[in-house]
Amino acid sequence: MTAVRTIVALALAGIWLAGCGSDDREELRGSLYFGAGKYVAALDLRDGSTSVVANLGDAEVLSLGQAVDDRLLLNIIGTENQRELHQLVLYDIRTRQRLTLLNGRYGHYLPGTRVLVFDDGVNIWITEKIRGTWEKTEVVEHRYNAAVDVLPITATRFIYRVEDGPFYVYDRTASRSIPLQGLESPCSLDRALWIAHREQMLCRVRRDDGTYEYAYVALDGSQDEALPLPGDRDLRPIAYLSDQNVLVLTERRQARVSNRWKWGIWIYRLDTGEFYRMLDDQHLGDTVVYSAGYHG
């Protein structure tokens, strides 16, 4: 019954469109795929409805990443011989086929490639399957099960950080890590969103008065323009829809009556500056994958 209630909740959760009386508002396109426990789900951006795409059984989705050929890269955790097991899995939405790639966590493909970055609990690796064999290059070694942040930025580079250590960008062409000393102060990597055409991150930057602003930050730490978003809300940029010039953000807030946490979904149109709440209460997690071409 719990599984049934979860599916129903996902399918019916919050389709209220704040400000939907604006008849001249351009309709959004595409879907956002996200993890919800043992489910992969899809949010239809046209109307705010949700649907279950896949049931992973006993495994739980920790995060999602973009993969080539209209597939999703799932970071999942399950059990094997009564021990936790982290795995990287490819899921094809069209065929509903599932392929386990590697044991590991924090998996990401470099944009537009089949080059995979992942962590095995003691090392960050970069790897590619060539003629049926995974050819791996070690990026950095760290203490067992240390927290790791990875942010792919180009087909040959990604930013990483181990625990509260310094930021680095790994250059696959040069096979080396380069310190990003100026980036540590303004940005929190786990809340940053890479904007490819600007070659900058969109970061939540703390102001002197304790509120926040959302600004573009270059890899040298220099801060560019800030977006006119409310600094007193707990907003998190989660997806940039480049084909629509739209930013999707989530907002965490506490309900007044029940005190439970609620997650709203907000839309910011960069061309017009329009900012509105799309959904009042729909949890997408920390990672989503945008697709303009197909739906769950």
For each residue, the residues with C-beta under 8 A, 3 or more apart:
1: 4 5
2: 5 6
3: 6 7 55
4: 1 7 8
5: 1 2 8 9
6: 2 3 9 10 36 37 39
7: 3 4 10 11 39 52
8: 4 5 11 12
9: 5 6 12 13
10: 6 7 13 36 39 41 50 51 52
11: 7 8 49 50 51 52
12: 8 9 15 50
13: 9 10 50 279 281 282
14: 48 279 280 281 282
15: 12 47 48 49 279
16: 20 48 279 280
17: 20 48 278 279
18: 276 277 278 280
19: 22 25 276 277
20: 16 17
21:
22: 19 25 276
23:
24:
25: 19 22 274 276
26:
27: 46
28: 45 46 241 244 246 267
29: 45 46 243 244 292
30: 45 241 243 244 290 291 292 293 295
31: 42 43 44 45 290 291 294 295 296
32: 42 43 45 239 248 284 288 289 290
33: 40 41 42 43 53 64 72 93 288 289 290 291 296
34: 40 41 42 43 64 284 285 287 288 289
35: 39 40 41 60 61 62 63 64 74 285 287
36: 6 10 39 40 41 61 283 285
37: 6 60 61
38: 55 56 57 58 59 60 61
39: 6 7 10 35 36 52 53 54 55 56 61
40: 33 34 35 36 52 53 54 56 61 64 72 74 91 296
41: 10 33 34 35 36 50 51 52 53 296
42: 31 32 33 34 50 51 53 295 296
43: 31 32 33 34 48 49 50 265 282 284 288
44: 31 47 48 49 50 51 295 296
45: 28 29 30 31 32 48 278
46: 27 28 29
47: 15 44
48: 14 15 16 17 43 44 45 265 278 279 282
49: 11 15 43 44
50: 10 11 12 13 41 42 43 44 282
51: 10 11 41 42 44 295 296
52: 7 10 11 39 40 41 55 296
53: 33 39 40 41 42 93 296
54: 39 40 91 93 96 98
55: 3 38 39 52
56: 38 39 40 59 60 61 74 76 98
57: 38
58: 38 78 79
59: 38 56 76 77 78 87
60: 35 37 38 56 76 77 78
61: 35 36 37 38 39 40 56 64 74 75 76 285
62: 35 75 76 77 86 105
63: 35 74 75 106 285 286 287
64: 33 34 35 40 61 72 73 74 75 287 288 289
65: 72 73 74 75 107 108 109 287 289
66: 72 73 109 111 289
67: 71 72 73 90 109
68: 71 109 112 113 114
69: 92
70: 92 93 94 291 293 294
71: 67 68 90 91 92 93
72: 33 40 64 65 66 67 90 91 93 289
73: 64 65 66 67 88 89 90 107 108 109 116
74: 35 40 56 61 63 64 65 88 89 90 91
75: 61 62 63 64 65 86 87 88 105 106 107
76: 56 59 60 61 62 86 87 88 89
77: 59 60 62 84 85 86 87 105
78: 58 59 60 84 85 87
79: 58 82 83 84 85
80: 83 85
81:
82: 79
83: 79 80
84: 77 78 79
85: 77 78 79 80 103
86: 62 75 76 77 103 104 105 121
87: 59 75 76 77 78 100 101 102 103 104
88: 73 74 75 76 100 101 102 103 104 105 107 116 118
89: 73 74 76 98 99 100 101
90: 67 71 72 73 74 98 99 101
91: 40 54 71 72 74 96 97 98 99
92: 69 70 71 95 96 97 98 99
93: 33 53 54 70 71 72 96 294 296
94: 70 294
95: 92
96: 54 91 92 93
97: 91 92
98: 54 56 89 90 91 92
99: 89 90 91 92
100: 87 88 89
101: 87 88 89 90 107 116
102: 87 88 107 116 118 127 134
103: 85 86 87 88 120
104: 86 87 88 107 118 119 120 121 125
105: 62 75 77 86 88 118 119 120 121 148
106: 63 75 117 118 119 124 148 149 150
107: 65 73 75 88 101 102 104 116 117 118
108: 65 73 116 117 118 150 151 152 158
109: 65 66 67 68 73 113 114 115 116 117 152
110: 113 115 116 117 152 154 155 156 157 158 172
111: 66 152 153 154 155 196
112: 68 155
113: 68 109 110 128 155
114: 68 109 128 129
115: 109 110 126 127 128 155 172
116: 73 88 101 102 107 108 109 110 126 127 128
117: 106 107 108 109 110 124 125 126 127 139 150 152 158 160
118: 88 102 104 105 106 107 108 124 125 127
119: 104 105 106 123 124 125 148 150
120: 103 104 105 123 125
121: 86 104 105 144 145
122: 141 142 143 144
123: 119 120 138 139 140 141 142
124: 106 117 118 119 138 139 140 142 148 150 160 162
125: 104 117 118 119 120 136 137 138 139
126: 115 116 117 136 137 139 170 172
127: 102 115 116 117 118 134 135 136 137
128: 113 114 115 116 134 135
129: 114 132 133 134 135
130: 133 135
131:
132: 129
133: 129 130
134: 102 127 128 129
135: 127 128 129 130
136: 125 126 127
137: 125 126 127 172 175
138: 123 124 125 141
139: 117 123 124 125 126 160 170 177
140: 123 124 160 162 168 177
141: 122 123 138
142: 122 123 124 146 148 162 163
143: 122 146
144: 121 122
145: 121
146: 142 143 162 163
147: 162 163
148: 105 106 119 124 142 160 161 162 163
149: 106 159 160 161 189 190
150: 106 108 117 119 124 158 159 160
151: 108 158 159 160 189 192 194 201
152: 108 109 110 111 117 157 158 194
153: 111 157 158 159 169 194 196 199
154: 110 111 157 196
155: 110 111 112 113 115
156: 110 171 172 173
157: 110 152 153 154 169 170 171 172
158: 108 110 117 150 151 152 153 169 170
159: 149 150 151 153 167 168 169 170 180 183 189 219
160: 117 124 139 140 148 149 150 151 167 168 169 170 177
161: 148 149 165 166 167 168 189
162: 124 140 142 146 147 148 165
163: 142 146 147 148
164:
165: 161 162
166: 161 179 180 181 184
167: 159 160 161 179 180 181 183 184 187 189
168: 140 159 160 161 177 178 179 180
169: 153 157 158 159 160 177 178 180 219
170: 126 139 157 158 159 160 176 177 178
171: 156 157 174 175 176 177 178
172: 110 115 126 137 156 157 175
173: 156
174: 171
175: 137 171 172
176: 170 171
177: 139 140 160 168 169 170 171
178: 168 169 170 171
179: 166 167 168
180: 159 166 167 168 169 183 184 219 220 221
181: 166 167 184 221
182: 185 219 220 221 222
183: 159 167 180 186 187 217 219 220 221
184: 166 167 180 181 187 221
185: 182 221
186: 183 203 205 215 217 221 223
187: 167 183 184 192 201 203 205 217 221
188: 191 192 203 204
189: 149 151 159 161 167 192
190: 149 286
191: 188 203 204 236 237
192: 151 187 188 189 201 202 203 217
193: 201 202 237 238 239 240
194: 151 152 153 200 201 202
195: 198 199 200 201 202 216 240
196: 111 153 154 199 242
197: 242
198: 195 216 224
199: 153 195 196 218 219
200: 194 195 216 217 218 219 224
201: 151 187 192 193 194 195 216 217 218 219
202: 192 193 194 195 214 215 216 217 227 237 240 247
203: 186 187 188 191 192 214 215 216 217
204: 188 191 212 213 214 235 236 237
205: 186 187 212 213 214 215 217 223 226
206: 210 211 212
207: 210 211 212 213 231
208:
209:
210: 206 207
211: 206 207 231 232
212: 204 205 206 207 231 235
213: 204 205 207 226 227 229 231
214: 202 203 204 205 226 227 229 235 237
215: 186 202 203 205 223 224 225 226 227
216: 195 198 200 201 202 203 223 224 225 226
217: 183 186 187 192 200 201 202 203 205 221 222 223 224
218: 199 200 201 221 222 223 224
219: 159 169 180 182 183 199 200 201
220: 180 182 183
221: 180 181 182 183 184 185 186 187 217 218
222: 182 217 218
223: 186 205 215 216 217 218 226
224: 198 200 215 216 217 218
225: 215 216
226: 205 213 214 215 216 223
227: 202 213 214 215 247 268 270
228: 273 275
229: 213 214 233 235 249 268 275
230: 233 235
231: 207 211 212 213
232: 211
233: 229 230 251 253
234: 251 252 253
235: 204 212 214 229 230 249 250 251 266
236: 191 204 249 250 251 252 286
237: 191 193 202 204 214 240 247 248 249
238: 193 248 249 250 284 286 287 288
239: 32 193 247 248 288 290
240: 193 195 202 237 246 247 248
241: 28 30 244 245 246 247 248 290 292
242: 196 197 245
243: 29 30 292
244: 28 29 30 241
245: 241 242 269 270 271
246: 28 240 241 267 268 269 270
247: 202 227 237 239 240 241 267 268 269 270
248: 32 237 238 239 240 241 265 266 267 288 290
249: 229 235 236 237 238 265 266 267 268
250: 235 236 238 263 264 265 266 284
251: 233 234 235 236 263 264 265 266 277
252: 234 236 261 262 263
253: 233 234 261 262 264
254: 259 260 261 262
255: 258 259 260 261 262
256: 259
257:
258: 255
259: 254 255 256
260: 254 255
261: 252 253 254 255
262: 252 253 254 255 280 281
263: 250 251 252 281 282 283 284
264: 250 251 253 277 279 280 281 282
265: 43 48 248 249 250 251 277 278 279 282 284
266: 235 248 249 250 251 275 276 277 278
267: 28 246 247 248 249 274 275 276 277 278
268: 227 229 246 247 249 273 274 275
269: 245 246 247 272 273 274 275
270: 227 245 246 247 273
271: 245
272: 269
273: 228 268 269 270
274: 25 267 268 269
275: 228 229 266 267 268 269
276: 18 19 22 25 266 267
277: 18 19 251 264 265 266 267 280
278: 17 18 45 48 265 266 267
279: 13 14 15 16 17 48 264 265 282
280: 14 16 18 262 264 277
281: 13 14 262 263 264
282: 13 14 43 48 50 263 264 265 279
283: 36 263
284: 32 34 43 238 250 263 265 288
285: 34 35 36 61 63 288
286: 63 190 236 238
287: 34 35 63 64 65 238
288: 32 33 34 43 64 238 239 248 284 285
289: 32 33 34 64 65 66 72
290: 30 31 32 33 239 241 248
291: 30 31 33 70 294 295
292: 29 30 241 243
293: 30 70
294: 31 70 93 94 291
295: 30 31 42 44 51 291
296: 31 33 40 41 42 44 51 52 53 93
